Amino acid sequence: MVDSWERARQVLDAAGIPPGHLAHLRPLSGGTYNTVEELLLTDGRRYVLKVPPASTVPGLTHESDLLVSEAEFYRAAAKADVRAPHVVAIGSHLLMTACPGEPWNGSLTATEQTALRTELGRQVARLHTITGPGFGYPSGALGPLAPDWRTAFTGMLDAVLEDARRYRARLPRPADNVAHTLRTGYDALDEVTVPRLVHFDLWQGNILVDRASGQARIGGLIDGERMFWGDPLADFVSLALLGDIKKDEAFLAGYREAGGRTDFDVPARLRLALYRSYLYLIMLTETVPRAADAAQERWVRETVAPELVAGLAEVEDLTS
């Protein structure tokens, strides 16, 4: 049995923070892979500690060394002047500063949502100005960074499809059929020539909303563990999870205002369909190693599976 308090004290001590200053510790919910805890010190400072699961815990191939990628995201976000945690220490655990606010929820008014989506668009555009040394996951989970996006992304797709086969995940089409359909769209990947910072998990639960000033504002973009260097268009999938980013006028207005490009020509739509398919393959496959309960299994089967089918159908339509 792990003593969370003792572990937190050891992490603080290693980071040069007096462990005796730890006043309160509470687990944070919402994550599905790492253990996440908030640490409150006697002087009011707040930190977040992330602890990966034991190496014996099953997961997807790309999930190895996720904290390396998360730390990379936060360092890059700081360069872009985007609100996100700051890395304090990283080793077998990740210690970072806590951002103000609570996860985006249904309590926001329509006016607040419009303002926040516009602000979010500006911040994501700034993220996308940061470039990396190559394409792919910086953790090295799928090997070294690739010199081109086609090599990196097709490797990412191959890895999750192999995970689906290994775990015998329930896909709406056989894995080999999915792979064949996706391959027809690979030429569109060659249009991406600069590796840019991609969070790839910017659904509302990873966007903190801070009301301390009396006005709702973005407090921070968190859980950057899924980041990779690649096509910024890929971020539009989780930003409109199970939906269509082209309908999010407020976000797109902010994104364009800060210099982001939003051309939805045929190659861009084809790449979006590929990225949607990738994310929904992950969501469908991870239910097996996560041992999802019956309710989650049903939701994924009834909600996510049709979105994968729609993504594949769009690839077929745009390449026919």
C-alpha positions in Angstrom: 0.0 0.0 0.0 1.5 3.3 -1.1 1.6 6.1 1.6 0.7 9.1 -0.5 1.8 11.6 2.2 5.3 10.0 2.5 5.7 9.9 -1.2 4.7 13.5 -1.5 7.2 14.5 1.2 10.0 12.7 -0.6 9.2 14.3 -3.9 9.1 17.8 -2.3 12.4 17.1 -0.5 14.0 16.0 -3.7 12.8 19.3 -5.4 14.3 21.4 -2.6 11.0 22.2 -1.0 10.8 21.6 2.8 8.7 18.4 3.2 7.4 19.6 6.6 5.6 22.4 4.8 3.1 19.9 3.3 -0.3 20.8 4.9 -2.8 19.0 2.8 -3.0 16.3 0.1 -6.0 15.4 -2.0 -6.5 13.1 -5.0 -7.7 14.8 -8.2 -10.2 13.0 -10.3 -10.6 13.0 -14.1 -7.5 11.2 -15.1 -7.7 7.7 -16.5 -4.1 6.6 -16.4 -1.8 8.4 -14.0 -2.4 9.1 -10.3 -2.9 12.8 -9.7 -2.7 14.6 -6.3 -2.9 18.2 -5.2 -0.3 19.3 -2.6 -1.1 22.3 -0.5 1.8 23.8 1.5 1.6 25.8 4.8 2.5 29.1 2.9 -0.5 28.6 0.5 1.5 27.3 -2.5 -0.2 24.6 -4.5 1.5 21.9 -6.5 0.2 18.9 -8.5 2.0 15.6 -8.4 1.6 13.0 -11.1 2.5 9.4 -10.5 2.6 6.9 -13.4 1.1 3.4 -12.9 3.4 0.5 -12.2 5.2 -0.9 -15.2 3.1 -4.1 -14.9 -0.2 -2.2 -15.5 -1.3 -2.7 -19.1 -1.7 0.2 -21.4 -1.4 1.3 -25.0 2.0 1.3 -26.7 2.3 5.1 -27.0 1.5 5.5 -23.3 5.1 4.7 -22.2 6.8 7.6 -20.4 3.9 9.9 -20.8 5.3 12.3 -18.2 8.2 13.1 -20.4 5.8 14.3 -23.0 3.8 16.2 -20.5 6.8 18.1 -19.1 7.8 18.9 -22.7 4.4 20.4 -23.3 4.5 22.7 -20.3 8.0 23.9 -21.1 6.8 24.7 -24.6 3.6 26.3 -23.4 5.7 28.7 -21.3 7.6 29.8 -24.3 4.3 30.5 -26.1 3.1 32.5 -23.1 0.1 30.1 -22.7 -1.4 29.5 -19.3 -0.3 26.0 -18.1 1.5 24.4 -15.2 5.2 25.0 -14.7 7.5 22.0 -14.3 9.1 21.9 -10.8 10.8 18.5 -11.0 10.6 15.4 -13.1 11.9 11.9 -12.6 9.8 8.9 -11.9 7.1 11.4 -11.0 6.2 14.9 -12.3 5.8 17.8 -9.8 4.3 21.0 -11.3 2.7 24.1 -10.2 -1.1 24.2 -9.9 -3.2 26.4 -12.2 -6.2 28.4 -10.8 -9.7 27.3 -11.6 -11.8 24.3 -12.1 -12.5 22.1 -15.2 -14.8 23.7 -17.8 -18.4 22.6 -16.9 -22.0 23.2 -17.7 -22.3 26.2 -15.3 -21.1 28.7 -17.9 -23.5 31.1 -19.5 -23.6 31.4 -23.3 -21.9 34.8 -23.2 -19.1 33.3 -21.0 -18.7 30.3 -23.3 -18.3 32.6 -26.3 -15.7 34.7 -24.6 -13.8 31.7 -23.3 -13.8 29.9 -26.7 -12.4 33.0 -28.3 -9.7 33.3 -25.7 -9.0 29.6 -26.1 -8.5 30.1 -29.8 -5.9 32.7 -29.2 -4.0 30.6 -26.8 -4.0 27.5 -29.0 -2.8 29.6 -31.9 0.1 30.7 -29.7 0.8 27.0 -28.9 1.0 26.2 -32.6 3.8 28.8 -33.1 6.2 26.5 -31.1 8.2 24.1 -33.3 10.0 20.9 -32.4 13.1 19.0 -33.4 11.2 16.3 -35.3 7.8 14.7 -35.7 6.1 12.4 -33.2 6.0 11.7 -29.4 9.0 13.2 -27.5 8.7 10.4 -25.0 10.3 8.0 -27.5 7.5 5.5 -26.8 7.3 4.8 -30.6 10.9 5.3 -31.3 12.9 8.4 -32.1 11.4 11.5 -33.6 10.8 11.2 -37.4 12.1 13.5 -40.1 8.7 13.8 -41.7 5.1 13.8 -40.6 3.9 10.9 -42.8 6.5 8.6 -41.1 5.6 9.7 -37.6 1.8 9.7 -37.9 1.5 6.4 -39.9 3.7 4.9 -37.1 1.2 6.2 -34.5 -1.7 4.7 -36.4 0.1 1.4 -36.8 0.8 1.3 -33.1 -2.8 1.8 -32.0 -4.1 -0.6 -34.6 -1.7 -3.3 -33.3 -2.9 -2.5 -29.8 -6.5 -3.0 -31.0 -5.5 -6.4 -32.4 -3.5 -7.4 -29.3 -6.3 -6.5 -26.9 -9.0 -7.7 -29.2 -10.8 -4.4 -28.9 -14.3 -4.1 -30.3 -13.9 -2.0 -33.4 -16.9 -1.2 -35.7 -14.7 -2.6 -38.6 -11.9 -5.2 -38.6 -8.5 -3.6 -37.8 -7.1 -4.6 -41.2 -10.0 -2.9 -43.0 -9.5 0.2 -41.0 -5.8 0.2 -41.8 -6.6 -0.2 -45.5 -9.0 2.7 -45.6 -6.6 5.0 -43.7 -3.7 4.3 -46.0 -5.7 5.8 -48.9 -5.4 9.2 -47.2 -1.7 9.2 -46.4 -0.7 11.4 -49.3 -2.3 14.4 -47.6 0.1 14.1 -44.7 3.0 15.2 -46.9 1.6 18.8 -46.8 2.8 19.1 -43.2 6.5 20.1 -43.3 7.0 21.8 -39.9 6.6 19.9 -36.6 4.5 22.1 -34.3 3.3 21.7 -30.7 0.1 19.7 -30.5 -1.7 19.0 -27.2 -4.2 16.5 -28.7 -6.3 16.3 -25.5 -7.9 19.7 -25.3 -11.4 18.5 -24.4 -13.2 20.7 -21.8 -12.1 18.6 -18.8 -8.5 19.7 -19.5 -9.3 23.4 -19.7 -9.5 25.2 -16.3 -11.8 28.1 -15.9 -10.8 30.7 -13.3 -13.4 33.0 -11.7 -11.2 34.6 -9.1 -11.4 38.1 -10.8 -15.2 37.8 -11.0 -15.0 37.2 -14.7 -14.6 33.7 -16.2 -11.2 33.3 -17.9 -8.9 30.4 -18.8 -6.9 29.5 -15.8 -4.7 26.9 -17.6 -4.4 24.1 -20.1 -3.6 20.9 -18.3 -2.9 17.2 -18.8 -0.4 17.7 -21.7 0.8 14.0 -21.5 -0.6 13.2 -25.0 1.3 15.9 -26.8 3.3 15.4 -29.9 5.2 17.4 -32.5 3.1 17.3 -35.6 0.3 19.0 -37.6 -1.5 21.7 -35.5 -4.7 20.7 -37.3 -4.8 17.6 -35.1 -5.6 19.7 -32.1 -9.0 20.5 -33.7 -10.2 17.0 -33.0 -10.2 17.1 -29.2 -11.2 20.8 -29.2 -14.4 19.7 -30.9 -14.6 16.2 -29.4 -17.3 14.2 -31.1 -18.2 17.3 -33.0 -17.1 19.6 -35.9 -14.6 22.4 -35.2 -15.8 24.3 -38.3 -19.0 25.1 -36.3 -17.1 26.7 -33.4 -17.1 30.3 -34.7 -15.8 31.8 -31.5 -12.8 29.5 -31.2 -11.9 30.0 -34.9 -12.2 33.8 -34.6 -9.8 33.8 -31.8 -7.5 31.4 -33.5 -7.4 33.5 -36.7 -7.0 36.7 -34.7 -3.8 35.3 -33.2 -2.4 34.2 -36.5 -3.6 30.6 -36.8 -4.5 29.2 -40.2 -7.9 27.6 -40.6 -8.1 26.6 -44.3 -10.5 23.6 -44.6 -9.6 22.6 -48.1 -9.8 18.9 -49.2 -6.3 18.0 -48.0 -7.0 19.6 -44.6 -10.4 17.8 -44.3 -8.7 14.6 -45.2 -6.0 15.0 -42.5 -8.7 15.9 -40.0 -10.5 12.7 -40.8 -7.3 10.8 -40.2 -6.7 12.5 -36.9 -10.3 11.9 -35.8 -9.9 8.2 -36.7 -6.7 8.0 -34.6 -8.3 9.6 -31.5 -11.4 7.4 -31.7 -9.3 4.3 -32.3 -7.5 5.2 -29.0 -10.8 5.7 -27.2 -12.2 2.4 -28.4 -9.0 0.4 -27.7 -8.1 1.8 -24.3 -11.3 0.4 -22.7 -9.7 -3.0 -22.7 -6.5 -2.3 -20.7 -8.5 0.2 -18.5 -11.0 -2.5 -17.7 -13.9 -0.1 -18.4 -17.2 -0.8 -16.7 -20.3 -1.8 -18.6 -21.6 1.8 -18.7 -18.4 3.2 -20.2 -18.2 0.3 -22.7 -21.8 1.0 -23.8 -21.1 4.7 -24.2 -18.0 4.1 -26.3 -19.8 1.5 -28.5 -22.8 3.7 -29.0 -21.1 7.2 -29.2 -17.5 6.8 -30.2 -17.7 3.8 -32.6 -20.1 5.7 -35.0 -17.7 8.7 -35.1 -14.8 6.3 -36.1 -17.1 5.0 -38.9 -17.9 8.6 -40.0 -14.2 9.4 -40.1 -13.4 6.4 -42.2 -16.3 7.2 -44.5 -14.9 10.8 -45.0 -11.5 9.4 -45.9 -13.2 7.1 -48.4 -15.3 9.9 -49.8 -12.4 12.4 -50.2 -10.1 9.8 -51.8 -12.6 8.3 -54.2 
